[in-house]
Amino acid sequence: MRHLVHPRLHVRGFVAVGAAVFCAVGAAPAPSLAGVAYRFTGTVVLSRGSTRLVYKQFDRSDAGGQDIVQFHEFPPASLESRNISAVSSAGPGYLSVSAHADITKTDIGGFSITENLTGDAFAGVTWDDVVVSGPPGTTLTSFNLALDGSLIAGAPAQATASSNAQLTFYYNNDNIGGGAYVRNVSSGSTTVTANGSLSNFPANPIIASPFFQVPTNTPLKIGIGLSANARVSLNLSLTGNPAANSDFGHTLTLATDRPVFILPPGYTVNSVQAGIVNNSFKRPCPADFNNDTRVDDADFQIFVVAYDLLDCADPAMPPLCPADLNLSTAVDDADFQQFVAAYNELLCP
């Protein structure tokens, strides 16, 4: 194990590495946003029986934005504690969603009515300049994404909890398929199911869309949607602490370790909007591990853990080894130099 000594945590410019060095290591130019459509939403709901008591939401479409909607209630304002939240973000190269719900009731007795807490988050993007270049006509294709996230749900036998994530692919505004990953706890029993494009998640973080037929040498409209849901229920005459968390805040991106589109020989793909060059994608700001459009101390804390592990094959390394900035299969001093350059710049390109 190695231990990285961080020279400073709050003073920028501690290593004289210029912006030109950062550009030289392969950071993609900022893509044109003409024709790109982003949307990210969040909703929290608290209901008792059929009566909705709390409803909050946001609905935004600004590139690189992030928002959160939440509801919290604690004693003495209430005999029970309640927490609901939904967070989402969308920007060049990524989508991010997380949802949480929990209730804690410790006092015995009360009205026999079921309370439901739900958090929902969604993020989506469409590009309309994706061109499959090749022989005239049509071809079958599929495209690869990289997804990182987790589901947590727990509840006593007298309560329920569920968390799930859903992924949807679009071509010319038509839903061409997707998948779901679900953890559900009911009557003291836990079930985990995954289907469609998420059938092998989380064991395999590379997610492929269904195959679809496209014309060559003409702009296509391609879209992705990712949602997260967390829900808990408890009868208020009972005690319990059901909790659910669907955390896909570490991002969904186009795959960076392989061709983006699966194509026959003689074909390739380009998209200025999606940042695809010759069927390859590089994240516009690869050192921004938490997708907040800044490379700062929060990203350093993520990097230093990976640097200490070193080997991308280490089971403790995050999926796809995002801190391996030069794709050498190890997080070493070369990656540190790249990270320092981005850290020195602070704001993503």
N, C-alpha and C positions, 0 to 999 in steps of 0.2 A: 504494500500500500504506500502511496505517496501522499504528501501533504503540501498543498500549494500555499505559499505565504502570500497573502494579498497585501500589497504595499499601502493601499488606502481604500476606504469604503465610501468616502464622501467628497473627495477632491479629484476632479477630472484632470486629465493631462499628465498622469504619473509616468507614462512611458511615451517617448517621442516617436510614435508611429503615425505617419501621415495618412490622410484620407486616400492618397494614391495607392498606398500599400493595400488598404482594404479593398479597393476596387480591383486590384490586380489578382486577388485570390478568388475571383469568380462571382462576386455579388452581381445579380442580374440588374439591369437598368430598370428604373421604375416604369411599369407598363402604362400605356395610354388607357385611360378609363372610359373613353368614348364607347358607348354601347354596353358597358358592364352594368348589370343591375344587381344591387345588394339588397337584402332585407333581413333584419333580425328583430325578433320579438320576445317578449316575456310576459307571463301571466301568473298571478297567484290568486287562489280561491279558497275561502273558508266557508263551509256550509254545515248546517245542522238540520238533519232530515232533508226536507225539500226547500229549506230557506237558505238563501245565500246571504251571508253576513259580511263578507269581505270580498271585493273584486278589484284588483289593481293590474294595470298592464302598461306596456310601452310597445311602440311599433315604429321602427326607424329604418332608414335606407342610406345612411351616410357611410362611405367607404372608410374602413379602419376604425369605426366607432365601436363603443361598448356601452352597455347599459345594464342596470340591475333594478329589479322590482322586488320588494320584500315586505313581510309583515311579521312583527314580533310582539309577543304578549307574555308578561311575566307577573308573578305575585309581587305586590299585593293587589295590582289591578285586576287580577283574575286568580282563581284557585289553581288553574292549570297554566303550564307554560306552552307556548305555541311558536313555531318558527316555520316560515315558508319563504322561499326565495327562488328567483329565476334570473340567470345571467346569460347574455349572448353577445356575440360580436362577429363581424364579418369584414374582411378587407382583402387586399391583394395577397393571394397565396394561402388564405386560411378561412375556416369557419370554426366557431367555438360556441359550445352550449353547456350549461350546467343547471340542475334543478335540485331543490332540497325541500323536505317536509318532515316535521316531527312534532309530537305532542307528548307531554309528560303529565300524568295525573296520579297523584299519590294519596289523595283523600278518598276514603271509602264512602260510597253512597252518592246519590245525585239523581238527576232526571234520566230516565231510560230513553235516550235519543242518541243516534249515531252522528258523530262529527267527522267530517271529511276535510282534509287539508291537501291541496294539490298545487304543485309548481310545474309550469310548462315553459320551455325555452325552445326557440327555433332560429336557425340561421340558414340563409340560402344565397346562391349566386348564380347568375347566368352570363355566358359570354356569347356574342353573336358573330365573332370573326374567326372561328375555328375552321381551318382549311386542311382537309386531307388531300395531299398532293400525290398524284400517281397516274396510272393509265386512265384514259377517259372511261366513264361509266360509273359503276357503283362497287362498293366493297363492304364486307362485314367487318365490324370493329368493336372493341370494348376498351374502356379506359380504367387505369389503376389509380387508386387513392391510398393514402396512408392515414390511419386512424388510431388515436390513442385515447383511452378513457376507461372508466370503471363504473360498476353498479354496486350499490350497497343497499340492503333492505333487511330489517329485523323487526320482529314483533312477537309479543307473547301470544298464547293460544287464543285469547279473547279479543285480539286486534288483528288488523291486516296492514301490510306494507308492500309497495311495489315500486320498482324503478325500471325504466326502459329507455332505450335509444332506438331511433328509427332513421334510416338512410334512404333517400330517394334520388333516382337519376332521371333526368329529363333530356329529351331530344326534340327540338322544335316545339317546345311547350307541352309535349306529350310525356306522360309518366311511362318510362320503359322498364320499371322495376326497382328493386331495392331490397331492404332487409330489416329485420328487427332483432334486438338483443334485450331479453327481459329477465328480471329477477322478481319473483313473487313469493310472499310469505302469507299463508292463510291457514288458520286452525293449527298453528304450530309447525306446519310443514313448509319447506322451502323448495321451490322449483326454479330452474334456470333453463331458458329456451333461447335458441337462436335460429333464424331462418333466412332464406334468400341470400343476398350478398354478404350478410353477417353470420352465415352458418358456421364459419370457422373462427370467428372472433371470440375472445381476444388472443387465442393461440397464434393466429396469423393476422398481423396488423395491416397487411396489404389487402385492400378490398377492391375487387374487380366489378365493374358494371356488367349487366347482361349484354350480350352481343346484339348489335343493331345494324341495319343496312343504311349506308349513307352514300350520297353522290360525291364524286371526287372533284377537286379543283373549283369548289364553290363554297362560300362562307356558310357555316352551320351554326345553329344556336344550341349550345350545350349547357345544362344546368345541374346543380347538386343542391339537395336540401338535407339538413341534419336537425333532428329534434331530440330533446331530452325531457323526460317526465318523471316526477316523484310524487307518490300519493300515499297517505296513511289514513286509517279509519279506526275509531275507537268509540264504543258505547260509553257515554258519560256517567253511567251508573257503575262502571267498573274502574279499576286502576290499570295503568300500563304505560309503556313508553315506546310506541311504534315509531320507527324512523326510516327514511328512505333518502338515498342520494344518488343522483345520476350525473357523474362528472366527466364531461367531454370538453373540459376547458383547456386541455393541452393541445388541441387543434385537430382539424381535418384538413389535409392538403393533397394536392396532386402528388403522386409518388415521385420521389427524388432519386431512388436507387435503381431505376430501370426505365425503359421507355414508357411514356405516359399512355400511349395508345397501343393496343395489340393489333398489329397489321401484317399482311403478307409482305414478302420481300418486294422492294421497289416502290414502297409507299412511305410517306412521312407526314408529320403534322406540324403546323405553326399557328400560333395565336399571340398577337401582341397583348391583348387584354388579359389572357390567362398566364402570360409569361412562358409560353411553350416555344422553344426554338429547336427545330429539327427533332421533334418528338421527345425533347428532354425538358425538365422543369427544375429550376433552382429557386428556392424561396427568396423573395426580394430582400428580406432582412433575416438571414438564418440565425444570427446570434440573439434575436428577440424570442427567446424560448417560451415566454408566457403571452406573446401576442398583444402587448399593450402599446406597440409602436415606439417603444424606447428600449435601449440596451442599457440597463442600469443594475443596481445592486441586487434586485430580485433575480435577474438573469444570471448574475455572478454566483449566487447561492446555488442555482441549478447546475451551472457549469462546474463548480468546484467539487460537487459530489461525483459527477461523471469523471472529472480529472483524477480524482482519488481512486476510482475503480479501474481506470485505464483501458481495459479490454472491452470492446463493444460486445463481445460474446459473454461477458459476465452476466449471470442471471439477474443480478441486481440493477443492471443498466436499464434505463428507460427504453421502451420499444423504439426501434429504428435508430437508436443512438444519436439523437439530434445534436449533441455537443461535438460530435466528430465532424467538424466543419470542413475538413479537407478530404473526407471520405476514405481515410486510410485504415479503417477498422479499429482505430485506437484513439483515445482522447489524450493527446500528449502536448508537448511544448509547441508544436507547430499550430495546433488548434488554439492554444493559449494566445499566440501572437495574433491570430485572426480575431479572436474574441476581444483582445485588448484594443485593436484598431476600431472595431465597432463600438466598444464601450466608450472610447475616447470621443466618438462622434455623437453619442447619446441618442439622438433622434434617428429613426429609420429613414432611409432614402425616400 
